[in-house]
Amino acid sequence: CSTVAQMGFMVMQCGLGFYTAAIAHLMLHGLFKACLFLGAGSALENPALPRRPSPAVDLSSAVLAILAACGAAWLFAVLTGKTLWPADSGSVLVLFVVLASLQAGFSFASWRHVGAGTRFALIMGTLLVAVVLYAGAYELVNWLLISVPGALAPQSLDPLHLLVGAVFI
């Protein structure tokens, strides 16, 4: 189901004109799934261990995750040359980076078995590496598609784009 959802997201990216992002997403998702499949055997070592529900995120951790996600989106915008205003299709892509970064940030923010400083370092370090890698993959695909007409031009936003973005959020 995860892969089907990701493929749907990639089709949505193409529909919004993010061909470069969809191809980068396809490559990175393939690497992620390969890593999961290769590491699947380690999950069977201790199947009897009880699973603990993750605790709720406190306010300070939530603020940290939100600020880190906004910083990650800003870094992505700088590395890829996307503008936040005036809004165009590149701005929507930056919004997707905010949402993905929020998910990662909230995941680490809920860890209570490590101290606040370690959580902060995990959130910042993970998002920094992830954004730099994603921006690098995005720019690599941009470079490969430089001769394809219309693949790299930012699209203006119309009400349909905004509706799809709102439904996605």
N, C-alpha and C positions, 0 to 999 in steps of 0.2 A: 504493500500500500504506500509505503514511503516513496518508492521509486515512481509509482504512478502519479503521486501528488507532485513530485519534482518535475516530471515530464509535463504535467499540466501547467505548472508554473513557467516552464520554458516556452511552451506554446503561447501562453499569455504574454511573455516577454516579446516574442516575435510579433504577436498581434499589436503590441504597443510600439513596435519599431525598434526594439532593443536586440537586434540580431547579434551584435557583438557580445552583449551580456548573456544571451541565451547559449551561444557557443561556449563561452567561458564557463558558464554554469554547468553545461553538459560535461565538459572536461573535468571540472573540479568535483562534481557529483560522482563521476565515474571513479576518480581516485579515492574519494571518501568511501564509496561502497566496496571497492577493492580492499581498502584497509580494514573495514568491518568484517568482510568475509575471511580475510587472512587471520584476523585476530579472534574469530568466533570460537576456536577451540579453547582459548583461555577462559571463556565464560563457563565452561563445563567443569572446571577444576573443583569448584566448591559450590555445587548446586544446592546444598542443604543450608547455606547461610541465609538467615532471615533478611528480608528486605525491609529497611526502615523508610517510612514515608519522609520525604524532605520537608523540613519545617518552613513556615511562612517567612517571607523576606521582611526584615524590619525596615523602618523608614530611612535610616542612614544608608543601608545597603541599596535600597531602591533608588535613592537620589544618586548614589555613586554609579549604579548601572545606567541610569538615564543620562547622566553627564558623560559617561564613557561612550555610550552609544552615539550621542551628538558629536563628541570628539572624533569618533571613528568615521562618522558620515562626513564631517568636515575634512578629515584627512583623505578620504576616498575622493571627495570633490576636488581637492587640490591636486592629488596625484593623477587624476584622469581628466582634469580641465572642465569638469561639470560646473554649471552655474546654478546657484540656488534661486537667484532672482535676476532677470525675469524668468519665470517658471517655464520650462519646456520639458521634453521627455527625459532629459538628463536629470532634472530635479526629481522626477518620479523614481528614477533609479537610485538616487541618493536616499530617498525615503525608504526604499526597500533595504538599503544598507542599514539604516537606522533600526528597522524592525528586526532584521537578523541579528544585529549587534545587541539589541535589547534582550532578545531571547538568550543569547550567550551570557550576557551580563547578569540577568536574573538567575540563570542556572548556577553560576558561581556564587552569587550573592546569597543563595539559600544554604550554602555549605556552612554548617555550624561546627564541624570537627576541626576547622582551622581558624586561626585568629583573623581579626579584621584586616590587619596589615597584609597577611598572606592572601586573603580574598581580594584586596585592592590590587596587589601585584598580579594575581591570576587574571582578573578582569582586564587590567590595562595591558598586560603582556600578550594575552590571547587575542584581544581585539587588535592590537598593533600588528602582530604577525599576520592575522587573518586578513586585515584590510590591505596590508602591503602585498600579500600574495594574491588576493583577489584583484586588486588594481593592476598588478603586474600581469596576471593572466588576461585581464580585460584589455590592457594596452597591447599585449602580444597578439591577441585576436584582431584588434584594431589594425595593427601593422600588417597582419596577413590579409586583411580584407580591404586594404587601402585602395585597390583598383576596382572594387565592386561599387557601382554607382548606387547612391542612396543608402548604403549600409551604415555609413558613419555620420550622416547629417542628423542633427537633433530635430525632432519633430515638434511642431507646435501642439499644444494641448487643446483638445476640444472637449465638449461635455461628455462624450463617450469615454475618453481617457480618464476623466475625473470619476465617472461612474464606476468603471472597472477598478480603479484605485481604491475607491471607497468600499466596494464590495470585498476587495482583497483584504483591506485593513480590518 
